[in-house]
């Protein structure tokens, strides 16, 4: 079937013959489609850059100082520091340690260093997770409502076909072809909008969960580093305090005299809080 503008049953002809309801439904579905593809493309590009940042987080532990590690987190292709959740974790964790040491006489000074660092890292993860989820609710809403919006156009088109049959008092193809065509096009348009939205939502959600797991792992390593001066893997393996897990020379930046402590400020506090 020829759907060009020269065909009496083409899309242009159907648009011109459609009433306000049909045109409104078509415009709404078009806007939904634009928003869907914009969210899919922008969030996919952001996740691609965050994956590069996650790979750079592995290089963090191969550096010889904390500042060098921060520079390693700013790898080529990674997001800027303000949008890099791994960089934010490291910076906010260090700030929490320094603030706890400088303001020990304040009320929060009654908390252990482990609890204070745990809450700081957890808060940073929560903020990053919220930013990662931005836009996904819109995709879910479009995926669930677009078929019903298209169904509205379908029902309206069939209604027009029945009106045409009633007025003409006979069921001829000429009377029902246009309205039924509108109905079928609205159905197809609704599905064409909903399917990419649902698939995009599932793919982005799965990628966000994987990135969230990497963030939590990096946070546990940072918690161990700030409290004992070596990585979490070294702690779990029973290595001596201060022994670098990856051959680097990173040292704890906690309060004086707290490096290597294994009391209530142990890194297991963060793992327990996360669990």
VENSUL-V262166 format. One record per residue. PHI is phi as a letter, one per 20 degrees, with the letter a starting at -180 (NA if undefined). Layout:
phi=(PHI | PHI)
//
This chain:
phi=(NA | e | d | f | f | e | e | f | d | f | f | f | f | f | f | f | e | f | e | f | f | f | f | f | f | f | f | f | f | f | f | f | f | f | f | f | f | f | f | f | f | f | f | f | f | f | f | f | f | f | f | f | f | f | f | f | f | f | f | g | e | e | e | d | b | f | f | f | f | f | f | f | f | e | f | f | n | f | f | f | g | f | d | e | f | f | f | f | g | f | f | f | f | f | f | f | f | f | f | f | f | f | c | f | e | f | f | f | f | f | f | f | f | f | f | f | f | g | f | f | f | f | f | f | f | f | f | f | f | f | f | f | e | f | n | f | f | f | f | f | f | f | f | e | d | g | f | f | f | f | f | f | f | f | f | f | f | f | f | f | f | f | f | f | f | f | f | f | l | b | e | d | f | f | f | d | f | f | f | f | f | g | f | f | f | f | f | f | f | f | f | f | e | f | f | f | f | f | f | f | f | f | f | f | f | f | f | f | f | f | f | f | f | f | f | f | f | f | f | f | f | f | g | f | f | f | e | c | n | b | f | f | f | f | f | f | e | m | f | f | f | n | f | f | e | d | n | e | c | f | c | f | d | f | f | g | n | e | f | n | f | c | e | f | e | f | f | f | f | f | f | f | f | f | f)
//
